[in-house]
């Protein structure tokens, strides 16, 4: 990526798919997202703001959706600045500039703070953007944010809902089930919460498969519509806890635009929608 983001992207795609991407005439969602991340996302100030897990909060408020923001407990520039004694017994800590840099802490009394410091420092030294040439993250001012731990009445962690939005309209939502048990499956549902057999797990689900429609789903779809307005594509991620919607993040390049788990026909369909 330091030498050529385009070359890096082409090689990664070749490794994942066994062919080179069509960047001049992209057809699939993957290919179109690769073109966008190489030619637009790195210089688009709004995309860069919304990819930042800290600065996106201002965008959510500006869109009139401030009520879905999770409580912000603290913000730090460095691991050395963290005041561990002042943090509550449960919290979520994360870096703002990438994906997967999260510490989920349901009980601080059981947290190995020294080990956590080293992990956060290690993550903080990484140039996340360079792994997959996701230029929206490049040169992002690094921040550590601490938010309230969302604890549902049932279960350990809240359900994570990922809305695929095209031109300001949430077309469908993806829900992960079984992550805590170690056998995650991903199911797609339309706005009526009817199963869409557009991925492998949804295709292999038995006839008549369904899940209980979560309270708050209609609200989540409306928030996804509102927050995605003006973007050709974005995945709006929310948590729904006991019927209440909480904002998670906005994702412009799911799987870095290299999602080889998506069915070819679905990738083409999504590409046409974009």
ROLODREN-547641 format. One record per atom (N, C-alpha, C, O, CB): x, y, z; residue in three letters. Coordinates in steps of 0.2 Angstrom, whole numbers, plus 5000, padded with zeros to 4 digits. Glycine has a CB too. Example, Ala and Ser with C-alpha at 12.3 -4.5 7.8 and 13.67 -1.06 7.14 Angstrom:
<atoms>
506649725039ALA 506249785039ALA 506649845039ALA 507149835042ALA 505749785045ALA 506449895035SER 506849955036SER 506450005039SER 506750065040SER 507049975029SER 
</atoms>
This chain:
<atoms>
500449945000UNK 500050005000UNK 500450065000UNK 500250114997UNK 499550005006UNK 501050065003UNK 501450125004UNK 501750144997UNK 501850194995UNK 502050115009UNK 501850094993UNK 502150104986UNK 501550114981UNK 501650164977UNK 502550034984UNK 501050074981UNK 500450084977UNK 499850054979UNK 499749984979UNK 500650054970UNK 499350094982UNK 498750064984UNK 498350024979UNK 498049974980UNK 498250114987UNK 498450044973UNK 498050014967UNK 498449944966UNK 498049894965UNK 498150054961UNK 499049934966UNK 499449874965UNK 499249824971UNK 499049764969UNK 500149884964UNK 499249854977UNK 499149814982UNK 498349784982UNK 498249724983UNK 499149854989UNK 497949824980UNK 497249804979UNK 497149754974UNK 496749704975UNK 496749864978UNK 497449754968UNK 497449714963UNK 497749644965UNK 497449594964UNK 497849734957UNK 498249644969UNK 498549584971UNK 498149544976UNK 498049484976UNK 499249594974UNK 497849584981UNK 497449554986UNK 496849524983UNK 496649474985UNK 497249604991UNK 496549554978UNK 495949534974UNK 496149464971UNK 495749414971UNK 495649584969UNK 496749464967UNK 496949404964UNK 497049344968UNK 496849294967UNK 497649424960UNK 497249364974UNK 497349304979UNK 496749284982UNK 496649224983UNK 497749334985UNK 496249324983UNK 495549304985UNK 495149274980UNK 494749224982UNK 495249364988UNK 495149294974UNK 494649274969UNK 494949244963UNK 494549214959UNK 494249334966UNK 495649234963UNK 495949204957UNK 495949234950UNK 496049204945UNK 495649134956UNK 495749304951UNK 495749344945UNK 495849414947UNK 495849434953UNK 495049334941UNK 496049454942UNK 496149534943UNK 495449564943UNK 494949544939UNK 496549564938UNK 495349614947UNK 494749654947UNK 494649694941UNK 495149724938UNK 494649694954UNK 494049714939UNK 493849754934UNK 493749824937UNK 493249844938UNK 493249734930UNK 494349864937UNK 494249924940UNK 494049984935UNK 493850034937UNK 494949944943UNK 494149974929UNK 493950024924UNK 493250014922UNK 492850064921UNK 494350014917UNK 492949954923UNK 492249944921UNK 491949894927UNK 491849834925UNK 492149914914UNK 491949914933UNK 491749874939UNK 491049854938UNK 490549894936UNK 491849904945UNK 490849794940UNK 490149764940UNK 489949744946UNK 489349754948UNK 490149704935UNK 490349714950UNK 490149684957UNK 490149744962UNK 490549794961UNK 490549624959UNK 489849724968UNK 489949774974UNK 490649774976UNK 490949834977UNK 489449754979UNK 490949724976UNK 491649724978UNK 492049764974UNK 492449804976UNK 491949644978UNK 492049754967UNK 492449794962UNK 492249864963UNK 492749914962UNK 492349764955UNK 491649884963UNK 491449954964UNK 491749984970UNK 491850044970UNK 490649964963UNK 491749954976UNK 491949974982UNK 492749984982UNK 492950034984UNK 491749934988UNK 493049944978UNK 493749954977UNK 493950014973UNK 494350054975UNK 494049884973UNK 493550024968UNK 493650084964UNK 493550144968UNK 493850194968UNK 493150084958UNK 492950144972UNK 492850204977UNK 493350214982UNK 493550274983UNK 492150194980UNK 493650164985UNK 494150174990UNK 494750194987UNK 495150234991UNK 494250104994UNK 494950184981UNK 495550204978UNK 495450274975UNK 495950314975UNK 495750154972UNK 494950294973UNK 494850354969UNK 494450414973UNK 494450464971UNK 494550344963UNK 494050394978UNK 493650444981UNK 493750444989UNK 493850494992UNK 492950434980UNK 493750384992UNK 493650384999UNK 494250425003UNK 494150455008UNK 493550315002UNK 494850415000UNK 495350445004UNK 495350525004UNK 495750555008UNK 496050425000UNK 494950554999UNK 494950624999UNK 494250655000UNK 494150715000UNK 495150644992UNK 493750615002UNK 493150635003UNK 493050655010UNK 493150605015UNK 492550585001UNK 493050715012UNK 493050735020UNK 492450705024UNK 492550685029UNK 493050805020UNK 491850695020UNK 491350665024UNK 491450595025UNK 491250565031UNK 490650685020UNK 491650555020UNK 491750485021UNK 492350475027UNK 492250435031UNK 492050455014UNK 492850515026UNK 493350515031UNK 493150525038UNK 493350495043UNK 493950565030UNK 492650575039UNK 492350595046UNK 491950535048UNK 492050515054UNK 491950655045UNK 491550505044UNK 491150455046UNK 491450385047UNK 491250345050UNK 490550445041UNK 492050375044UNK 492450315045UNK 492850315052UNK 493050265054UNK 492950305039UNK 492850375054UNK 493150385061UNK 492650375067UNK 492150415067UNK 493450465061UNK 492850325071UNK 492350305076UNK 492250355081UNK 491750355085UNK 492550245079UNK 492650405081UNK 492550465086UNK 492150525082UNK 491650545085UNK 493150485089UNK 492450545077UNK 492150605074UNK 491450585070UNK 491050635069UNK 492550625068UNK 491250525069UNK 490650505066UNK 490050525071UNK 489450535069UNK 490550435065UNK 490250525078UNK 489650545082UNK 489450615081UNK 488850625082UNK 489950545090UNK 489850665079UNK 489550725077UNK 489150725071UNK 488650755071UNK 490150775075UNK 489350685066UNK 488850675060UNK 488250645062UNK 487650665059UNK 489250625055UNK 488150595067UNK 487550565069UNK 487150625072UNK 486550625071UNK 487650515074UNK 487450665076UNK 487050715079UNK 486750765074UNK 486250795074UNK 487450755084UNK 487150785069UNK 486950835064UNK 486450805060UNK 486050845057UNK 487550845059UNK 486350735059UNK 485850705055UNK 485150705060UNK 484650675058UNK 486050645053UNK 485250725066UNK 484650725070UNK 484550665074UNK 483950645076UNK 484050745066UNK 485050625074UNK 484950555077UNK 485450545084UNK 485650495085UNK 485250505072UNK 485550605087UNK 485950605093UNK 485750555098UNK 486150535103UNK 486050665096UNK 485050535098UNK 484750495104UNK 485050425103UNK 484950385108UNK 484050505104UNK 485250405098UNK 485550335097UNK 486250325099UNK 486550275098UNK 485350305090UNK 486550385100UNK 487350375102UNK 487350345109UNK 487050365113UNK 487650445102UNK 487850295109UNK 487950265116UNK 488350315120UNK 488650365117UNK 488450205115UNK 488250315126UNK 488650365131UNK 489350355130UNK 489650305130UNK 488450345138UNK 489650415129UNK 490350425129UNK 490650435136UNK 490550495138UNK 490550475124UNK 491050395138UNK 491350395145UNK 491950435145UNK 492050485149UNK 491450325148UNK 492450425140UNK 493050465140UNK 493350455133UNK 493250415129UNK 493550435145UNK 493850505131UNK 494250505125UNK 494950515127UNK 495150565131UNK 493950555120UNK 495450475124UNK 496150485126UNK 496550485119UNK 496350455114UNK 496350435130UNK 497050525119UNK 497550525113UNK 498050465114UNK 498250435109UNK 497950585113UNK 498250445120UNK 498750395121UNK 498550345126UNK 498150355131UNK 499450425123UNK 498750285126UNK 498650235131UNK 498850255138UNK 498550245143UNK 498950165129UNK 499450295138UNK 499750325144UNK 499250375148UNK 499350385154UNK 500350355143UNK 498750395144UNK 498350445147UNK 497750415150UNK 497350455154UNK 498050495141UNK 497650355149UNK 496950325152UNK 496950325159UNK 497450305163UNK 496950255149UNK 496450355162UNK 496350355169UNK 495950285171UNK 495350295171UNK 496050415172UNK 496250235173UNK 495950175174UNK 495450175180UNK 494950145180UNK 496450115174UNK 495750205185UNK 495350215191UNK 494650245190UNK 494150225194UNK 495750245197UNK 494650295186UNK 493950325185UNK 493450295180UNK 492950315180UNK 494150395182UNK 493750245177UNK 493250205172UNK 492750165177UNK 492950135182UNK 493650155168UNK 492150155174UNK 491650115178UNK 491850035177UNK 492350015174UNK 490950125175UNK 491449995181UNK 491649925182UNK 491549895175UNK 491849845173UNK 491149895187UNK 491049915171UNK 491049885164UNK 491049945159UNK 490849995160UNK 490349845163UNK 491349925153UNK 491449975148UNK 491649945141UNK 491849885141UNK 491950035150UNK 491649985136UNK 491949955130UNK 492550015128UNK 492350075128UNK 491449955124UNK 493049985126UNK 493650035124UNK 493850015117UNK 493949955115UNK 494250025129UNK 493950065113UNK 494150045106UNK 494550105103UNK 494450165105UNK 493550035102UNK 495050085098UNK 495350135094UNK 494850165088UNK 494350125087UNK 496050115091UNK 494950225086UNK 494450245081UNK 494650235074UNK 494250255070UNK 494350325083UNK 495250215072UNK 495450215065UNK 495450155061UNK 495850155056UNK 496150245066UNK 495050105063UNK 495050045060UNK 494549995062UNK 493950015064UNK 495750005060UNK 494749935062UNK 494249885063UNK 494549825068UNK 495049805067UNK 493949845057UNK 494149805073UNK 494349755077UNK 494749775083UNK 495049735087UNK 494749705073UNK 494949835084UNK 495349865090UNK 494849875096UNK 494849935098UNK 495749925088UNK 494549825098UNK 494049835103UNK 494249795110UNK 494449735109UNK 493349815101UNK 494149825116UNK 494149785122UNK 493449785125UNK 493149845127UNK 494649825127UNK 493149735126UNK 492549725129UNK 492649705136UNK 492849655137UNK 492049675125UNK 492449745141UNK 492549735148UNK 491949735152UNK 491649785154UNK 493049795150UNK 491649675153UNK 491049675157UNK 491149685165UNK 490749705168UNK 490649605156UNK 491849665167UNK 491949675174UNK 492749695174UNK 493149655173UNK 491949605178UNK 492849765176UNK 493549785177UNK 493949755182UNK 494549745181UNK 493449865178UNK 493549725187UNK 493949695192UNK 494249625190UNK 494749605193UNK 493449675198UNK 494049605184UNK 494349545181UNK 494849555175UNK 495149515172UNK 493849495179UNK 494849625174UNK 495249645168UNK 496049645170UNK 496249675175UNK 495049705165UNK 496449615166UNK 497149625166UNK 497349685163UNK 497449695157UNK 497549565163UNK 497449735167UNK 497549805165UNK 498249815161UNK 498249845156UNK 497449855170UNK 498749785164UNK 499349785161UNK 499349755154UNK 499649775149UNK 499949755165UNK 499049695154UNK 499049665147UNK 498549705142UNK 498749705136UNK 498649595148UNK 498049735145UNK 497649775140UNK 498049835138UNK 497949855132UNK 497049795144UNK 498449865142UNK 498849925140UNK 499249905134UNK 499349935129UNK 499249945146UNK 499649845135UNK 500049825130UNK 499749805123UNK 499949825118UNK 500449765132UNK 499149775124UNK 498749765118UNK 498549825114UNK 498549835108UNK 498149725119UNK 498249875118UNK 498049945115UNK 498649975112UNK 498650005107UNK 497749985120UNK 499249975115UNK 499850005112UNK 500049975106UNK 500250005101UNK 500450005117UNK 500049905106UNK 500149865099UNK 499749895094UNK 499949905088UNK 500149795101UNK 499049895095UNK 498549915090UNK 498749985088UNK 498650005082UNK 497849905093UNK 498850025093UNK 498950095091UNK 499550115087UNK 499550165084UNK 499050135098UNK 500050065086UNK 500650075082UNK 500450055075UNK 500850065070UNK 501250035085UNK 499950015074UNK 499749995067UNK 499550045062UNK 499150095065UNK 499349935068UNK 499650045056UNK 499350085051UNK 498850035048UNK 498950005042UNK 499950105046UNK 498250035051UNK 497749995048UNK 497550005041UNK 497449955038UNK 497150005053UNK 497550065039UNK 497350075032UNK 497850035027UNK 497550025021UNK 497450155030UNK 498450025029UNK 498949995024UNK 498749925022UNK 498949905017UNK 499550005026UNK 498449885027UNK 498349815026UNK 497949805019UNK 498149765015UNK 498049785032UNK 497449845018UNK 497049825012UNK 496849895008UNK 496449895005UNK 496349805015UNK 497349945009UNK 497250005006UNK 496650045006UNK 496350065002UNK 497449994998UNK 496350045013UNK 495750075014UNK 495950145016UNK 496050165022UNK 495350045020UNK 495950185011UNK 496250255011UNK 495850305015UNK 496050355018UNK 496350285004UNK 495250285017UNK 494850325021UNK 495050335028UNK 494950375032UNK 494050305022UNK 495550285030UNK 495850275037UNK 496550315037UNK 496750325043UNK 495850205039UNK 496750325031UNK 497450355031UNK 497550415035UNK 497150465034UNK 497750355024UNK 498050425039UNK 498250485042UNK 497650515047UNK 497650575048UNK 498350545037UNK 497250465049UNK 496750485054UNK 497050495060UNK 497350455063UNK 496150425054UNK 496850555064UNK 497150565070UNK 496850515075UNK 496250495076UNK 496850635073UNK 497350475078UNK 497150425082UNK 496850445089UNK 497150485093UNK 497750375083UNK 496250415091UNK 495950425097UNK 495750355100UNK 495550305097UNK 495350475096UNK 495750355107UNK 495450295111UNK 494850325114UNK 494750375117UNK 495950275116UNK 494250285112UNK 493650305115UNK 493350255120UNK 493450195118UNK 493150325109UNK 493050275125UNK 492750225130UNK 492050245130UNK 491850295131UNK 493050235137UNK 491650195129UNK 490850195129UNK 490550155134UNK 490950105137UNK 490650185122UNK 489950165136UNK 489550125140UNK 489550055138UNK 489350045132UNK 488850155142UNK 489550005142UNK 489449935140UNK 488749915140UNK 488349935144UNK 489849885145UNK 488449895134UNK 487749885133UNK 487649815135UNK 487849765132UNK 487549895125UNK 487249805140UNK 487049745143UNK 486349725142UNK 485949755145UNK 487249735150UNK 486149685137UNK 485449665137UNK 485149625143UNK 485549595147UNK 485349625130UNK 484549625144UNK 484249585149UNK 484349515149UNK 484449475153UNK 483449605150UNK 484349485142UNK 484549415141UNK 485149415137UNK 485249455132UNK 483949385137UNK 485549365138UNK 486149365134UNK 486749405137UNK 486649435142UNK 486049375127UNK 487349395134UNK 487949425136UNK 488049495133UNK 488249545136UNK 488549385136UNK 488049485126UNK 488149545122UNK 487549565117UNK 487149515116UNK 488749535117UNK 487449625116UNK 486849645111UNK 486949615104UNK 487449605102UNK 486749725111UNK 486349605101UNK 486349585094UNK 486649645090UNK 486449705091UNK 485649565092UNK 486949625085UNK 487249665080UNK 486949665073UNK 486849615070UNK 488049655079UNK 486649725071UNK 486249725065UNK 486649765060UNK 486749825061UNK 485549755066UNK 486749735054UNK 487149775049UNK 486649785043UNK 486449735039UNK 487749735047UNK 486549845041UNK 486049865036UNK 486449885030UNK 486849935030UNK 485649925039UNK 486249855024UNK 486549875018UNK 486149925014UNK 485649915012UNK 486649805013UNK 486449985014UNK 486150045012UNK 486350065005UNK 486950075004UNK 486150105017UNK 485950085000UNK 486150104994UNK 485750174992UNK 485150174992UNK 485950054988UNK 486050224991UNK 485850284989UNK 485250304994UNK 484750334992UNK 485550284982UNK 485450305001UNK 484950325006UNK 484350285008UNK 483950305011UNK 484750395004UNK 484450225006UNK 483850175007UNK 484150105010UNK 484550075006UNK 483450165001UNK 483950085016UNK 484250025018UNK 483849965015UNK 483249955016UNK 484150015026UNK 484149925011UNK 483849875007UNK 483749815011UNK 483249785010UNK 484349855001UNK 484249795015UNK 484149735019UNK 484649735025UNK 485049785026UNK 484349675015UNK 484549695030UNK 484949695036UNK 485249625037UNK 484849575035UNK 484549715042UNK 485849615039UNK 486149555040UNK 486249545048UNK 486449595051UNK 486849555037UNK 486049485050UNK 486049475057UNK 486549415059UNK 486449365055UNK 485349465060UNK 486949415063UNK 487449365065UNK 487149325071UNK 486949355076UNK 488149385067UNK 487049265071UNK 486849215076UNK 487349165078UNK 487649135073UNK 486149185074UNK 487449145084UNK 487849095086UNK 488549115087UNK 489049075088UNK 487849045081UNK 488749185087UNK 489449205088UNK 489749185095UNK 490249165096UNK 489549275087UNK 489249185100UNK 489549175107UNK 489649095108UNK 490049085112UNK 488949195112UNK 489249055104UNK 489448985105UNK 489948965100UNK 490148905100UNK 488748945103UNK 490249005096UNK 490748985092UNK 490548955085UNK 491048935081UNK 491248935095UNK 489948965083UNK 489748945077UNK 489248995073UNK 488648985072UNK 489348875077UNK 489549055072UNK 489149105069UNK 488949095062UNK 489249065058UNK 489649175069UNK 488249115061UNK 487949105055UNK 487649175053UNK 487449215058UNK 487349055055UNK 487649195047UNK 487449265045UNK 486849255040UNK 486849215035UNK 487949295041UNK 486249285042UNK 485649285039UNK 485449355037UNK 485549405040UNK 485149255043UNK 485149355030UNK 484949425028UNK 484149425028UNK 483849375026UNK 485249425020UNK 483949485030UNK 483249495030UNK 483049555026UNK 483349605027UNK 482949495037UNK 482449555023UNK 482149615020UNK 481849665025UNK 481849645031UNK 481649605015UNK 481549715023UNK 481249765028UNK 480649735031UNK 480449765036UNK 481049825024UNK 480349685029UNK 479849645032UNK 480049595037UNK 479649555040UNK 479349625028UNK 480749585037UNK 481049535041UNK 480949465039UNK 480849415043UNK 480849545049UNK 480849465032UNK 480749395029UNK 481449375026UNK 481849415024UNK 480249405023UNK 481649315027UNK 482249285026UNK 482449295018UNK 482049285014UNK 482349215027UNK 483049325016UNK 483249335010UNK 483749275008UNK 484349285012UNK 483449405008UNK 483649235004UNK 484149185003UNK 484749204998UNK 484749184992UNK 483849115000UNK 485149255000UNK 485549284995UNK 486349274998UNK 486749304995UNK 485449354995UNK 486349235003UNK 487049205005UNK 487049135007UNK 486449105007UNK 487349255011UNK 487649105008UNK 487649035009UNK 487249015016UNK 486848965015UNK 488349015010UNK 487349045021UNK 486949025027UNK 486249035026UNK 485848995028UNK 487149065033UNK 485949085023UNK 485249095022UNK 485049045017UNK 484449015018UNK 485149165019UNK 485449025012UNK 485248975007UNK 485148905011UNK 484648865009UNK 485648965002UNK 485548895015UNK 485548825018UNK 485048825024UNK 484948765027UNK 486248805021UNK 484748875026UNK 484248875032UNK 483648835029UNK 483548835023UNK 484048945033UNK 483348795034UNK 482848745032UNK 482248785030UNK 482148845031UNK 482648705038UNK 481748755026UNK 481148785023UNK 480748815029UNK 480648775034UNK 480748735019UNK 480548875029UNK 480148905034UNK 480548935039UNK 480248955044UNK 479648855037UNK 481148935039UNK 481648965044UNK 481449045045UNK 481349075040UNK 482348965042UNK 481449055051UNK 481349125053UNK 481549145060UNK 481749095064UNK 480549145053UNK 481649205062UNK 481849225068UNK 481349275071UNK 481049305067UNK 482549255068UNK 481249285077UNK 480849325080UNK 480949395078UNK 481549415078UNK 480749325088UNK 480449435076UNK 480649505073UNK 480749545079UNK 480349555084UNK 479949535070UNK 481349575080UNK 481549615086UNK 481249685086UNK 481049715081UNK 482349625085UNK 481049695092UNK 480749765094UNK 481249815092UNK 481849805094UNK 480449765101UNK 481049865089UNK 481549925087UNK 481749915080UNK 482149955078UNK 482049925092UNK 481649865076UNK 481849855070UNK 481649905065UNK 482049935061UNK 481649785067UNK 481049925065UNK 480749975061UNK 481150045062UNK 481350075057UNK 480049985061UNK 481250055068UNK 481650115070UNK 482350115067UNK 482650165065UNK 481650125078UNK 482650055068UNK 483350045065UNK 483350055058UNK 483850085055UNK 483649975067UNK 482850035054UNK 482850045047UNK 482850115045UNK 483150145041UNK 482250005044UNK 482350155049UNK 482350225048UNK 482950265049UNK 483150305046UNK 481750255052UNK 483350245055UNK 483950275056UNK 484450265051UNK 484850305049UNK 484250255063UNK 484450195048UNK 484950185043UNK 484750225036UNK 485250245033UNK 484850105041UNK 484150235035UNK 483950275029UNK 484250345030UNK 484550375026UNK 483250275028UNK 484150375036UNK 484350445037UNK 485050455037UNK 485350495034UNK 484050465044UNK 485450405040UNK 486150415040UNK 486550395034UNK 487050415033UNK 486450365046UNK 486250355030UNK 486550335023UNK 486350385018UNK 486650375012UNK 486350265021UNK 485950435019UNK 485750485014UNK 486350515011UNK 486750545015UNK 485250535016UNK 486450515004UNK 486950555001UNK 487550515000UNK 488050534996UNK 487250605006UNK 487550445002UNK 488150405001UNK 487850354995UNK 487350324996UNK 488350365007UNK 488250334990UNK 488050284986UNK 487950214989UNK 487550174987UNK 488550274980UNK 488450204994UNK 488350144998UNK 488650155004UNK 489250185005UNK 488650074994UNK 488350125009UNK 488650125016UNK 488350065020UNK 487750055019UNK 488650195020UNK 488650035024UNK 488349985029UNK 488350015035UNK 488850035039UNK 488749915029UNK 487650025038UNK 487550055044UNK 487450005049UNK 487049965049UNK 486950105044UNK 487850005054UNK 487849955059UNK 487549985066UNK 487750035068UNK 488549925061UNK 487049945069UNK 486749965075UNK 486749905080UNK 486849845078UNK 486049985074UNK 486649925086UNK 486449875091UNK 485749885093UNK 485549945094UNK 486949875097UNK 485349835094UNK 484649835097UNK 484649805104UNK 484749745104UNK 484149815092UNK 484549845109UNK 484549815116UNK 483949825119UNK 483749885120UNK 485149855120UNK 483549775120UNK 482849775123UNK 482449825120UNK 482049865123UNK 482949795131UNK 482449825113UNK 482049865109UNK 482249935108UNK 481949975104UNK 481349875113UNK 482849955111UNK 483150025109UNK 483750015104UNK 484149975105UNK 483350055116UNK 483750065100UNK 484250065095UNK 484850105097UNK 484750155100UNK 483950085088UNK 485450075096UNK 486050115097UNK 486550115091UNK 486550055088UNK 486450085104UNK 486850165090UNK 487250175084UNK 487950135085UNK 488250135091UNK 487450245082UNK 488150095080UNK 488750065080UNK 489350095076UNK 489750125079UNK 488649995078UNK 489250095070UNK 489750125065UNK 489450125058UNK 488950095057UNK 490450095066UNK 489850165054UNK 489650165047UNK 490250135043UNK 490850155044UNK 489550235044UNK 490150085039UNK 490650045036UNK 490650055028UNK 490050035025UNK 490649975038UNK 491150085025UNK 491050105018UNK 491350045014UNK 491250035008UNK 491450165017UNK 491850005017UNK 492149945013UNK 492149885017UNK 492649865020UNK 492849965012UNK 491549855018UNK 491449795021UNK 491949735019UNK 492049725013UNK 490749765021UNK 492349705023UNK 492849655021UNK 493349695016UNK 493649655012UNK 492549595018UNK 493449755017UNK 493949795013UNK 493749795005UNK 494149805001UNK 494649775014UNK 493149775004UNK 492949764997UNK 493249704994UNK 493249694988UNK 493249824993UNK 493349654998UNK 493649584996UNK 493249534999UNK 493549485001UNK 494449584998UNK 492649534999UNK 492149485002UNK 492049424997UNK 491649434993UNK 491549515004UNK 492449374999UNK 492349314994UNK 491849264997UNK 491849214994UNK 493049284993UNK 491549285003UNK 491049245005UNK 490349265002UNK 489849225003UNK 490949245013UNK 490349314999UNK 489649334996UNK 489549294989UNK 490049284985UNK 489649414994UNK 488949274988UNK 488849244982UNK 488949284976UNK 488849344976UNK 488049214982UNK 489149254971UNK 489249294964UNK 488649334962UNK 488749394960UNK 489549254959UNK 488149304962UNK 487449334960UNK 487249394964UNK 487049444962UNK 486949284959UNK 487449384971UNK 487249434976UNK 487749494975UNK 487549554975UNK 487249404983UNK 488349474974UNK 488849534972UNK 488649574966UNK 488749634966UNK 489549504972UNK 488449534961UNK 488249574955UNK 487549614956UNK 487549674954UNK 488049524949UNK 487149584960UNK 486449624962UNK 486649684966UNK 486349734964UNK 486049574965UNK 487049674971UNK 487249734975UNK 487649784970UNK 487549844971UNK 487649714981UNK 488049764966UNK 488449804962UNK 487949844957UNK 488049904956UNK 488849764957UNK 487449814955UNK 486949854950UNK 486549904955UNK 486449954952UNK 486449804947UNK 486449884961UNK 486049934965UNK 486549994967UNK 486250054967UNK 485849904972UNK 487149984967UNK 487650044968UNK 487750084962UNK 488150124962UNK 488350014971UNK 
</atoms>
